[in-house]
Every structure is written in structure tokens, then in C-alpha cells.
């Protein structure tokens, strides 16, 4: 009787058997198909020449709808300038909002890549999707940059102030040397932070990674492609120089192009992008 089919069983047992089969089937279907494993942040090494292609793709993303991109960039500049006016709190808030605004621009880039029209409202996508994770990224970024500022001020600030107080050429030389040392120290401490933040918003929004895991994956990807990003940084510095010449108006174009190049680099470096 144990091996009999459900329809051969007595009516009470048959009803219980059917009920059991229904429950078992529903439990199986809840877990089928088997979900894909979470993205672990796997990245690949690319050629140094790819940095040039990133800028080309960034330009291609911009020219699709330059009016919308310039409007988005105007909003970004207004937000950051407005925050910069507020003493102390403003710069911290600017760092806090950076991942959210970056996520919005990356989402606009994704729409262009999908042959969809970008919108000004795309800039604020990070305030509607994955907001908690992006805010946590902003908090970590803000604290890291605050730590850099405090370290630089602690190690170099006294020397600069002492040199200025001397009020003579020797003191001016000491102060100038201190400023150069502060700039070098700031650069050395900031580069690892930028590496960790570079891809993090994209990984959070597009791959649903947790903030800390996204920071680690971004840092490892940048470290793996250090030469490529050195080429990228040199090109970006030259472009920033020319963008600053016409009263800074060139950044209305360069900003979206850089955003597009970041999106292109993300698609190029990460396997599951």
C-alpha cells in the first residue's frame, strides 16, 4: 500500500497525499529556477590604450543629447558650488552627495547605451534607487576625505603656519615647502580613496553590491589596471586644463564626457557589467 499511487489509496489518505504533493511542489517551485549567484566583483585587466576608447565612448554618449547633458552638468555645478559656500559642513555634504549624483549620471549613461533618451531627472536616480547603500558610500567617502584633511593638517599645518609667522624670506620658503609637502601628502592619501570610490556607485546600482564590497572591488579593479588609469589620469589632466581656459565653461562639456568615460570603463573592466 505504501507504494500505491495516490488514486489507489483510501479517500482520507488520498486527500492527505495530494495535499502533501501540492505543498512539496509549491516549495520546489519557490526555489526554481535556481537564482544566479550574487556578483562578486570580478574584474579583468585591460590594455592601456583602452583609456582613449573610454574618452571616445564618453564623447559619443555626450553628443547623443548635448543639451540635456549640459543641463545636468549645470545642476551638478550649482549643487556643489552652493554647498561650498557653507563653511565646514558644505564640503562634507558635497562628499556625502557625490556617490548619489554620480549614480544618477551613470544611470543616464546607461540609458544612452540602451538607445533611450536621457532626462534631467536622471541625475537624481540615486535618491530613488539604492539610496541607503549610496548614502553609506557617501558617508565612508566623506569620513575618508576628512581623515586625509586632518592628517595633512596635523603633519604639515604647523610648519606652514610657523613659516608664515616668521615674516621673512626664510619663513616664506618654509611655508612654500610645507605647501608642496601638503599637496604631495594629500595626493598620496587621496589616490587609494579615489580608487575605492571610482566604480563603487556603478557596482551598487547596476550589480546590487553592498557598499563595503563595492569599495573593495573598485579598489582591486583600479589596482589591477593601474597603468591604464595612469594614462587616463594624464589625458584627463590635459582636458581639464583646456576646459578651464574659457572661464571654466568647458567643464559643461567635459563633465558629461568624464561621466560617460567612467561608465565605459566600468563596462570594460567588470566581467558582469
ABEGO torsion letter per residue (X at the ends): XAABBAAABBAAAAAAAAAAAAAAAAAAAAAOBBBBBBBAGBBBBBBAAAAAAAAAAAAAAAAABAAAAAAAAAAAAAAAAAAAABBGAAAAAAAAAAAAAAAAAAAAAAAAAAGBBBBAAAAAAAAABGAAAAAAAAAAAAAAAAAAAAAAAAAAAAAAAAAAAAGBAAAAAAAAAAAAAAAAAAAAAAAAAAAAAAAAAAAAAAAGBBAAAAAAAAAAAAAAAAAAAAAAAAAAAAAAAAAAABGGAAAAAAAAAAAAAAAAAAAAABAAX
